[in-house]
């Protein structure tokens, strides 16, 4: 019965996903990000305090720390790199980035990919030049530099476009990217406005933000994650719901709270973009970011976004079906003290008996009948697979 129920659940999820994908306009290419993109974006750690040497150092740290081997590939430069336009209207980096093609080449030589940032409006969030009326010029420039990823942030676009024109504004840059013939991951950053998950793939989006900026605070982080509740049918290979960056290591949360973010993002099949100083992270931070069992849940090839199975007050159980036939289960304790939590096997469709593996501990717990119970710390999570 266990195998039959799980097989039926996986088949049904695949049918739903495939039927939706066939009905939606295709993203640029599912081959660009067949699993959620992983990498680094320095915005939360550094804001505008970035320059060429800092980006090089962070790229080197991805390699030397083992993060690259764990799957982190994108080095994404966020806002504040833009300078002026030359006499022909071509965007130029500011003085902090004297050799952008050289920087991109440096990142590529590390075996990594390079991302950049702009806005469909005249200004970026930090007041630098956006791409308004220069979409094709900017796309051509990015492609010439060797850029692999573009984060396109709405910001000032609201001053020149009506909200009803948002889709067209994002499509304009998509067409410009297509005209370059360079495969560039297209990240729509518009905070969940206009129900972007319903049209993001149709304008070439490979990922789209589902809410506001994530905060380095447990309660606000949780809100960013659960903004994706109910949106699982819109995610799949090549196109992902994006709850924003990983705050792991920035100091505003406890280790248990950071594990909760990493676990929730992985169950949601969310992009894993670390946004801390990788040159100065602790071993604890590195262990959270690179746990292979947890990353495997996020990077599962089926691309199924998990969902909340049960909520009882501050106690939540989230589940995700995996291609192996296993089910990943997160027991999240949002209360102010440690608490015992249990998941009923039959309730989530795995039958009477299951083999349990604890993913944070990276240890098999053995075979259990009917249910699995664990003590979950305050604001913490126990993440397991049931097979």
C-alpha positions as CSV (number, residue, x, y, z in Angstrom):
1,X,0.0,0.0,0.0
2,X,2.9,2.4,0.9
3,X,4.5,2.0,-2.6
4,X,1.1,2.3,-4.4
5,X,0.0,5.5,-2.6
6,X,3.4,7.1,-3.0
7,X,3.6,6.1,-6.7
8,X,0.1,7.5,-7.3
9,X,1.0,10.8,-5.5
10,X,4.1,11.2,-7.6
11,X,2.3,10.4,-10.8
12,X,-0.6,12.8,-10.0
13,X,1.9,15.6,-9.1
14,X,3.8,15.0,-12.4
15,X,0.5,15.1,-14.4
16,X,-0.6,18.4,-12.8
17,X,2.9,19.9,-13.4
18,X,3.1,18.8,-17.0
19,X,-0.4,19.9,-17.8
20,X,0.3,23.4,-16.4
21,X,3.6,23.7,-18.2
22,X,2.1,22.7,-21.5
23,X,-0.6,25.4,-21.1
24,X,1.8,28.2,-20.2
25,X,4.1,30.0,-22.5
26,X,7.6,28.6,-22.2
27,X,10.4,30.2,-20.3
28,X,13.6,31.0,-22.2
29,X,14.8,27.5,-21.7
30,X,14.2,24.9,-18.9
31,X,17.8,23.9,-19.7
32,X,19.1,27.1,-18.1
33,X,17.9,26.2,-14.6
34,X,16.3,22.8,-14.6
35,X,16.6,22.9,-10.8
36,X,16.5,26.1,-8.7
37,X,19.5,28.3,-9.2
38,X,22.1,28.3,-6.5
39,X,24.7,30.9,-5.9
40,X,25.6,34.2,-4.1
41,X,24.1,37.7,-4.1
42,X,25.8,40.2,-1.8
43,X,22.9,42.6,-1.3
44,X,22.0,41.6,2.2
45,X,25.6,41.5,3.4
46,X,27.0,44.6,1.6
47,X,24.2,46.6,0.0
48,X,26.0,49.3,-2.2
49,X,29.4,48.6,-0.5
50,X,30.6,46.4,-3.3
51,X,33.4,46.7,-5.8
52,X,35.4,44.6,-8.2
53,X,37.8,43.2,-5.6
54,X,35.0,42.2,-3.2
55,X,33.2,40.3,-5.9
56,X,36.4,38.5,-6.9
57,X,37.0,37.6,-3.2
58,X,33.5,36.2,-2.8
59,X,33.8,34.2,-6.0
60,X,37.1,32.7,-4.8
61,X,35.4,31.9,-1.4
62,X,32.7,29.9,-3.2
63,X,35.4,27.7,-4.6
64,X,37.7,27.4,-1.6
65,X,34.9,26.8,0.9
66,X,33.5,23.9,-1.0
67,X,30.3,25.8,-1.9
68,X,30.9,25.3,-5.6
69,X,31.0,21.6,-5.2
70,X,27.8,21.8,-3.2
71,X,26.1,23.4,-6.2
72,X,26.5,27.2,-5.7
73,X,27.4,28.5,-9.2
74,X,26.1,32.0,-9.7
75,X,28.0,35.1,-8.5
76,X,25.3,37.8,-8.8
77,X,26.2,41.5,-8.7
78,X,23.1,43.4,-7.4
79,X,22.5,47.2,-7.5
80,X,25.1,50.0,-7.4
81,X,27.4,48.9,-10.2
82,X,26.0,51.3,-12.9
83,X,27.8,54.4,-14.0
84,X,26.8,56.6,-16.9
85,X,25.9,56.0,-20.6
86,X,28.4,56.9,-23.3
87,X,27.6,59.1,-26.3
88,X,25.9,56.2,-28.0
89,X,23.8,55.3,-25.0
90,X,25.7,52.3,-23.9
91,X,25.7,51.6,-20.2
92,X,29.1,52.0,-18.5
93,X,30.1,50.6,-15.0
94,X,31.0,53.1,-12.3
95,X,34.6,53.6,-11.0
96,X,34.2,50.7,-8.5
97,X,34.0,48.3,-11.5
98,X,36.8,49.5,-13.9
99,X,36.8,46.3,-15.9
100,X,33.5,44.6,-16.0
101,X,34.4,42.2,-18.9
102,X,37.6,41.3,-16.9
103,X,35.5,40.7,-13.8
104,X,33.1,38.4,-15.6
105,X,36.1,36.5,-17.1
106,X,37.6,36.2,-13.6
107,X,34.4,34.6,-12.3
108,X,34.1,32.3,-15.3
109,X,37.7,31.2,-14.7
110,X,36.7,30.1,-11.2
111,X,34.2,27.8,-13.0
112,X,31.3,30.0,-11.9
113,X,28.6,32.0,-13.6
114,X,28.1,35.8,-13.5
115,X,24.9,37.7,-12.8
116,X,24.0,41.4,-13.1
117,X,21.2,43.7,-12.1
118,X,19.0,46.4,-13.7
119,X,15.4,47.8,-13.7
120,X,12.8,48.3,-16.4
121,X,12.5,51.9,-15.0
122,X,14.8,54.8,-15.5
123,X,16.5,54.3,-12.1
124,X,17.3,51.2,-9.9
125,X,16.2,50.9,-6.3
126,X,19.4,52.6,-5.2
127,X,19.1,55.4,-7.7
128,X,21.5,54.2,-10.4
129,X,20.7,54.0,-14.1
130,X,18.0,51.5,-15.1
131,X,17.3,50.1,-18.6
132,X,14.3,52.2,-19.6
133,X,14.4,52.9,-23.3
134,X,17.8,51.1,-23.5
135,X,16.6,47.5,-23.2
136,X,18.2,46.2,-26.3
137,X,21.4,48.1,-25.8
138,X,21.8,46.9,-22.2
139,X,21.0,43.3,-23.1
140,X,23.5,43.4,-25.9
141,X,26.1,44.9,-23.5
142,X,25.4,42.2,-20.9
143,X,25.8,39.4,-23.5
144,X,29.0,41.0,-24.8
145,X,30.4,40.9,-21.3
146,X,29.5,37.3,-20.9
147,X,26.7,37.7,-18.3
148,X,24.8,34.6,-17.4
149,X,22.0,35.9,-15.2
150,X,19.9,39.1,-15.0
151,X,17.9,40.3,-12.0
152,X,15.4,42.8,-13.3
153,X,13.9,44.9,-10.4
154,X,10.7,46.9,-10.8
155,X,11.6,49.9,-8.6
156,X,11.2,53.1,-10.5
157,X,9.3,51.5,-13.3
158,X,6.1,52.4,-11.6
159,X,6.9,56.1,-12.5
160,X,6.9,55.4,-16.2
161,X,4.6,52.4,-16.6
162,X,1.1,51.7,-15.4
163,X,0.7,48.5,-13.3
164,X,-1.2,47.0,-16.2
165,X,1.9,47.4,-18.4
166,X,4.2,45.4,-16.0
167,X,4.0,42.3,-18.1
168,X,4.8,44.1,-21.3
169,X,7.8,45.9,-19.6
170,X,9.3,42.5,-18.6
171,X,8.5,41.0,-22.0
172,X,10.4,43.9,-23.6
173,X,13.7,42.9,-21.8
174,X,13.0,39.2,-22.5
175,X,12.8,39.9,-26.2
176,X,16.0,41.9,-26.0
177,X,17.8,39.0,-24.2
178,X,16.5,36.6,-26.8
179,X,17.9,38.8,-29.6
180,X,21.4,38.4,-28.2
181,X,21.3,34.7,-28.6
182,X,23.2,34.3,-25.3
183,X,21.4,32.1,-22.7
184,X,20.8,34.4,-19.8
185,X,18.8,33.4,-16.7
186,X,16.0,35.9,-16.3
187,X,15.0,36.8,-12.8
188,X,11.8,38.9,-12.4
189,X,12.0,41.0,-9.2
190,X,8.6,42.7,-8.7
191,X,7.6,41.5,-5.3
192,X,4.7,39.3,-6.3
193,X,2.8,42.2,-7.8
194,X,0.1,41.5,-10.5
195,X,0.2,37.7,-9.6
196,X,3.4,37.3,-11.5
197,X,3.4,33.5,-11.1
198,X,0.5,33.5,-13.6
199,X,2.4,35.2,-16.4
200,X,6.1,35.2,-15.4
201,X,6.9,32.1,-17.6
202,X,5.1,33.7,-20.5
203,X,7.6,36.6,-20.6
204,X,10.6,34.4,-20.4
205,X,11.0,34.4,-16.6
206,X,13.1,31.6,-15.1
207,X,12.2,32.8,-11.6
208,X,10.0,35.5,-10.1
209,X,9.7,37.0,-6.7
210,X,6.6,36.1,-4.8
211,X,6.8,38.8,-2.1
212,X,8.8,41.6,-0.5
213,X,12.5,41.5,0.5
214,X,13.3,38.8,3.0
215,X,14.5,40.1,6.4
216,X,17.2,38.7,8.8
217,X,14.4,38.2,11.4
218,X,12.7,34.9,12.1
219,X,9.0,36.1,11.9
220,X,9.6,38.2,8.8
221,X,11.6,35.5,7.1
222,X,8.8,33.0,7.7
223,X,6.3,35.4,6.0
224,X,8.6,35.5,2.9
225,X,8.6,31.7,2.7
226,X,4.9,31.1,3.2
227,X,4.0,33.8,0.6
228,X,4.5,30.8,-1.7
229,X,1.8,28.7,-0.1
230,X,-0.7,27.6,-2.7
231,X,1.6,28.5,-5.6
232,X,3.2,25.1,-6.1
233,X,1.4,24.5,-9.5
234,X,3.4,27.4,-11.0
235,X,6.8,26.0,-10.2
236,X,8.8,23.4,-12.1
237,X,12.0,22.9,-14.2
238,X,13.1,26.2,-15.7
239,X,10.7,28.4,-13.8
240,X,10.6,28.9,-10.1
241,X,8.8,30.8,-7.4
242,X,11.4,33.0,-5.6
243,X,10.9,34.0,-1.9
244,X,14.2,36.0,-2.0
245,X,17.7,35.5,-0.6
246,X,19.1,33.3,2.1
247,X,20.0,35.3,5.2
248,X,22.0,32.5,6.7
249,X,25.1,33.8,8.5
250,X,24.1,37.5,8.7
251,X,23.6,37.4,12.5
252,X,20.0,38.4,13.0
253,X,18.8,34.8,13.6
254,X,19.9,31.8,15.6
255,X,21.4,28.7,14.0
256,X,18.1,26.9,14.5
257,X,16.2,29.8,12.8
258,X,18.7,29.7,9.9
259,X,18.2,26.0,9.5
260,X,14.5,26.7,9.4
261,X,15.0,29.1,6.5
262,X,17.2,26.6,4.6
263,X,14.8,23.8,5.2
264,X,11.7,25.8,4.1
265,X,13.4,27.1,1.0
266,X,14.5,23.6,0.1
267,X,11.0,22.2,0.5
268,X,9.7,25.0,-1.6
269,X,12.1,24.3,-4.4
270,X,13.3,27.9,-4.0
271,X,16.4,29.4,-5.5
272,X,19.3,29.1,-2.9
273,X,21.2,32.4,-3.2
274,X,23.3,33.0,-0.1
275,X,23.6,36.6,0.8
276,X,26.3,36.8,3.4
277,X,30.1,37.5,3.5
278,X,31.5,34.1,2.3
279,X,35.0,35.2,3.1
280,X,34.2,35.5,6.8
281,X,31.5,32.9,7.5
282,X,31.7,30.5,10.4
283,X,31.9,26.7,10.0
284,X,28.3,26.6,11.4
285,X,27.1,28.9,8.6
286,X,29.0,26.8,6.0
287,X,27.5,23.6,7.3
288,X,24.0,25.0,7.0
289,X,24.5,26.2,3.5
290,X,26.3,23.1,2.2
291,X,24.4,20.2,3.9
292,X,24.1,17.8,0.9
293,X,21.0,16.0,2.2
294,X,19.1,19.3,2.5
295,X,20.3,20.6,-0.8
296,X,19.2,17.4,-2.5
297,X,15.6,18.2,-1.4
298,X,15.8,21.6,-3.1
299,X,17.6,20.3,-6.2
300,X,15.4,17.2,-6.7
301,X,15.0,16.8,-10.5
302,X,11.2,16.5,-10.5
303,X,11.1,20.2,-9.5
304,X,8.0,19.7,-7.3
305,X,7.4,22.5,-4.9
306,X,6.4,21.3,-1.5
307,X,3.3,22.4,0.5
308,X,2.0,22.7,4.0
309,X,0.3,19.5,5.1
310,X,-0.8,20.6,8.5
311,X,-0.8,23.5,10.8
312,X,-1.8,23.4,14.5
313,X,-1.1,26.8,16.1
314,X,2.6,27.5,15.9
315,X,3.4,23.9,14.7
316,X,3.6,23.3,11.0
317,X,4.3,20.2,8.9
318,X,5.5,20.7,5.3
319,X,6.0,17.9,2.7
320,X,7.5,17.4,-0.7
321,X,7.5,14.4,-3.0
322,X,10.9,13.4,-4.4
323,X,11.9,11.5,-7.5
324,X,13.4,8.7,-5.4
325,X,9.9,7.8,-4.1
326,X,10.7,9.3,-0.7
327,X,8.8,12.1,0.9
328,X,10.7,15.0,2.5
329,X,9.0,16.2,5.7
330,X,9.7,19.4,7.7
331,X,8.5,19.6,11.3
332,X,8.6,23.4,12.0
333,X,8.2,24.6,15.6
334,X,7.3,28.3,15.5
335,X,6.6,28.4,19.3
336,X,8.7,30.0,22.0
337,X,10.0,26.7,23.4
338,X,11.1,23.3,22.4
339,X,8.2,20.9,21.6
340,X,7.6,17.3,20.6
341,X,6.1,17.0,17.1
342,X,4.9,13.9,15.2
343,X,4.0,13.2,11.6
344,X,1.5,10.5,10.8
345,X,2.6,8.3,7.9
346,X,-0.8,7.4,6.7
347,X,-1.9,11.0,6.7
348,X,0.8,12.0,4.2
349,X,0.3,8.9,2.1
350,X,3.3,6.8,3.0
351,X,1.4,3.9,4.5
352,X,2.0,2.3,7.9
353,X,5.8,1.9,8.0
354,X,8.6,4.2,6.9
355,X,12.4,4.3,7.0
356,X,13.4,7.7,8.5
357,X,16.5,9.7,7.7
358,X,17.3,12.9,9.6
359,X,18.7,15.3,7.0
360,X,20.3,17.9,9.3
361,X,22.0,15.2,11.4
362,X,22.7,13.2,8.2
363,X,21.8,10.0,10.1
364,X,19.3,7.2,9.5
365,X,16.9,6.9,12.4
366,X,15.6,3.5,11.3
367,X,12.2,2.0,10.6
368,X,9.1,3.3,12.3
369,X,5.5,2.3,12.5
370,X,2.6,4.6,12.1
371,X,4.4,7.9,12.9
372,X,7.7,9.6,13.6
373,X,8.1,12.0,16.5
374,X,11.0,14.3,17.4
375,X,11.8,17.1,19.8
376,X,12.0,20.3,17.8
377,X,13.8,23.3,19.3
378,X,12.2,26.8,19.5
379,X,11.9,28.3,16.0
380,X,13.7,25.2,14.7
381,X,13.0,22.3,12.3
382,X,13.5,18.6,12.1
383,X,13.8,17.7,8.4
384,X,13.5,14.1,7.4
385,X,12.9,11.8,4.5
386,X,10.4,9.0,4.7
387,X,10.9,6.0,2.5
